[in-house]
């Protein structure tokens, strides 16, 4: 930035500030149109052939068997199964739930008891607990509706995912629970489980965490600004620039029709960090210039030093987040657009604000401004840490180099231990009402986790006796797989009825044909075979397991199915559990892929900014550390690679590179301003003295903001907070300790210094 342009900014600061305030007020209008995304967490968005085929397959599954997305609501019951009062309560609840918008079907004890298949199993007026206990083993779906001790009653509610999802679903579930408790006034709690419930809770907890992250960024930015500069004016500038950036961001989202969701919500924190760091670096440079110059002249010189590096910081951060637009998932692409635009806008707004306010707020009005500034910004705890401890890279470069390399090797060694999350449906919640609900229902009924097995025989569907005996044997085997709770199908029922009809010669194929012919469209048995009688469905209920354990179960079930039906038919695993696996894997792989262009673009931008391939290459040294820290920590601490933790890599590189830009830009300035008798080590130390306070402070803002994620109820968000905190610290140490040690020992800038001196 030339002196003419810097002077122009100062000369026109009143006009620019007026325009900023006017446009900020204008942005309030589209901000009013902003909406909260209540559509739930969806990681799907790709239109390639493979995923279109998966969608078609899933839609075909739904057309044949109906949705497998269900909510399980349970309540403790003190009435006997034959008590007319229990029947009246269940019928009341059924009528109320079925009348709700978005509810497709309600299945309860009375639904089962009034069905033809239940009457076929038990005599018409048999309703003793012993009879029900026997029926649970035979009638498909009954084990989800009543516990074996008859003391827990449940309702299965199948919902339209297009109507009920996210916040809408949570509100509706709360209404459903209240209806059940109205019918059971002696009970104080109704319990809920199911994949839709977990998806909605996943979104809510993570969105709240994202907003907390943004709020903490603002709070800690203001507090650290006050501590750093010992004046309320700096804190007010951080507050003003952050709030303006927030209004512009929200207004842009409203204008573009982008809602607040899990991904875009994370953007608030990063945009606030950019505003805060810009204020820190500009005000720090101004204080140094203000020792010998009047406020306006000091501001011009400050802009000459900081405008370009601050802009490059915003640009590299924007480039890092812009890589998110390569994601196949819509909400991630939206986050990429908003954050990449937001950080650039935040930079522009902050520059206008500091140009207007800094010369006014930081004019001491005395004849010795140098002493005033010196007293304000030094001799505190931060100054002692920087001058006494953080200079270890200069004092003990060999030790720092060896320590850094050992750390780097240790982190890289952990990368091979990283596990990838393929299922987001296992328990992610700690000490929440959802976790207590899951535990209660899982112990008494079912975890609510299930997937479907679809069998399509090659010839003469289900008229072959061998197919039915193969099915019986297959179910017996998969029930022995660790983690499998129960298998829900028509097989046990068909064989039970076949034995009753003809004990001497069991003919399950005949019983099934009769059952299918007599069934009505809404009969419960219709959920286990398709209308064309070409496919049969089994529902496998599994325990609340980790992602790897779920994957192991799926693999064992599929292998057993392929072996059992290798000559008689083809088998496919289907359902929401399988669909979410595909979408989760797709998102993680796409985000890993997006790191490559992000790293490439940021490296090129740094080389352009620093005007030297050597300086650009040096900038990569400290930025390898946060990436290695993230992936190494994930391996050693068993933090799985999932759609949230993968964000940490993009986040850390996009933000940690800012410190390298400011430090190396100042190193370049010191080299260019040095004489022939000044060596690189001296220039390096001078650059450190001028930038260290701001570098440490900006890292503190990011670290303390991310620490708020450690209080999240979801392990995914907790892990994201751990990774960002560790990455920010490792990036800072690499910048002010490891990189100086490398330069002091190997002196890669000496040739660059001589070339600049010879000119």
C-alpha positions, 0 to 999 in steps of 0.5 A: 500500500503506497503512501498516497493510498494510506494518506487517502484513507486517513483523509477520507476516513470521515466519509468512509466511516459514514458510508460504513454506518449507513450500509450497516444500517441497510444490512439490517433489512436483509438480516431480518429475513434470516431464518434458522435452518430447521431441516435437520442435519443432512450430509447429502448433496452430490449428484454423481451417478453413484449417489444418484443410484443410491438415492434411487435404491433407497426410494425403491426401498421406501416404495416397497416397505415404507419408511424406516425412520421412526421415533420410539416413545416409551413410558413406564406402565403399572397396569396389566396388559388385560386391563381395559383402562390400559386399552382406553389409554393406548387408544386415546394416545393413538388417536392424538398422535395419528392426527398430528401433521407429519405422522405417517403411522402409529404402531402400539400394543393395540395396533398389534393386538387387533391385527389378524396375525396376533389373533392367529398366534393367540386365542381371541380372549387370551391376554395374560402376561404369560401369553404376551411373553410368548407372543413377543418371541413370535409376533414381529415388532411386539418386542419394541412395544412392550418389555418382557416384564410388561412394565414399559410400554412404547409407541412407534411413530413413523414420520414424514422426514420432509415435514418433521425434522430438526427443530420442528421435530423436537417441538413435535416430539415434546408435544407427543410426550405430553400427550402420553403423560396426559394419559399416564398422569402417574408418570413424570417422564416419557422417554424418546429414542430413534435416529430422527430424535438423535439427528435433531439433537445433534443439530441443536447441540452443535448449533448452540456450540457454534453460536457459543464459539462466536460469542466467546470470540467476541467476549475474549477479543474485547477482554484481551484487547483491553489487557493488551493495550490497557485502554478501553478504546481498543476494547471498544474498537474490537467490539465495534468492528466485530458487531459490524462484521456480524451485521454484514454477515447476517445481512448477506446470509439473509440476502442470499437466502442462506440459513443459520445451521451447524456449518454456517453457525461456526463461521461467526467465530472465525469472522470475529477472530479476523476482526479482532486480529486485525485490530490487534496488529494495527493498534500494535503497529500504531503504538510503535509508530506513535512514539515519535510521530503525531497521530495522523502521521503515525496512522499513515505509517501504520497502514504502510506496515500493516495494510497489506499483511492484514489483507493477505491474512484475510485473503489466505483465511478466505482461501482456506474456507473457500475450499469448503465450496468444493464439498458435495454437501449444501450446508458446507458449501454455504459455510464456505461462501459465508466465511470466505466472504465474511472474513474479507468484509470483516477486514475492510470494515475493521480497517475503516473503523481503526483508521477513524478511531485509532488517531482519536482514541490513542492521542495522549495529549502530552509532549512525551507520547513514547513514555505513555505508550511504553507504560501502557503496553509493557511490564505486564505478565505477557511482556515477561513471558515474551521477553524471558521465556518465549525467546528460547528459540533464539537462546537455545535453537538446537534444543528447540529444533530437536524438540520440534522435530521429535514432536513433529515425528510423534504427531506424524506417527499418530496419523496412521492410527486415525479412525474414520467415523462412518456412522453418526447414529451411535451415542454422542451425548454426555449427561443429557436428557437424550442419553438418559432416554436412550439408556432407559429404552435400550435397557427395556425395549430397543436402542432404536438403531436398526437396518434392513436386509432385503432378500430377493430370490432369483426364481419363484419368489418365496414359493420355494421351501428351501428359501424359508429354511435358509431364512430361518437358518440365516436369522439364527446365525445373525442373532449370535453376532455380538451387538445384534439385539433382535431380528424382526421378520415374518420367519418365526411367525410363518413357521409358528403358524405352519406348525399349528396347521400341519405339525407333520409336514411344515409348509412355510411357503404355503402359510406365507402365500395365504398370509400375503393373499389375505393381508390388507394394505395397512396390515402390519405384515405388509412392512415385511414384503413388497406388494409384488411379493418379490422381496422380503424384508428383515429388520435387524436391531442392534445395540448402541455401539461405536462406529467401528462396532456398527461397521463390524456388525454390518460386515458380518451380517452382509457376509453371512447373507451372501454365504447363505443366499449365494445360490438362491437370491441376492441380498441388500442392506438398506435403511437410514443407518446405511444411507447416513453411512454413505453420506458421512463417508462422502463428506469426510472424503470430500473435506480431505480432498479440499485440503489440497487446493487450500494448501496450494492456494495459501502457499502461493499467496504467501509467496506473492505477499512475501515476494520471495520463494524462500520466505514463502517456503519458510512460512510453511514450516510453522504451518505444518505443525498445526496440521500434524498436531490435528491429525496426530492428536486424532490418532493418539487420542482416538478422536475419529475423523468425522464431518466436524473434526475434519473442519479443524484442519481447514480452520487451523491452517486458514487461521494459523497462517496469519501469524506467519504472515505478520511475523515474516512480513516484519522480518522482511521489513527489518532486512530491507531496513538494515545496513550491511553490518546487521545480520539476519538474527538481529532482524529476526529478533527485532521482528519478534519484539514488534509482533510477539504481543499481537501474535500471542494475543490473537492466538489467545482469542482463538484458543479461549473461544475454541475452549468453549466447545469443550463444554459441548454435550456432543463428543464431536464438538468436544473433539473439535474444540480440543483439536483447534485449541491444540492446533492454535498453540502448536502454530504459535510455538512453531511461529515464535520458537521453532521457525526462529530456531531454524533460521538462526541455525541454518540462516536460509535468509542470508543470501536473500539479505545480501541480494536485497542490500546489493539491490 
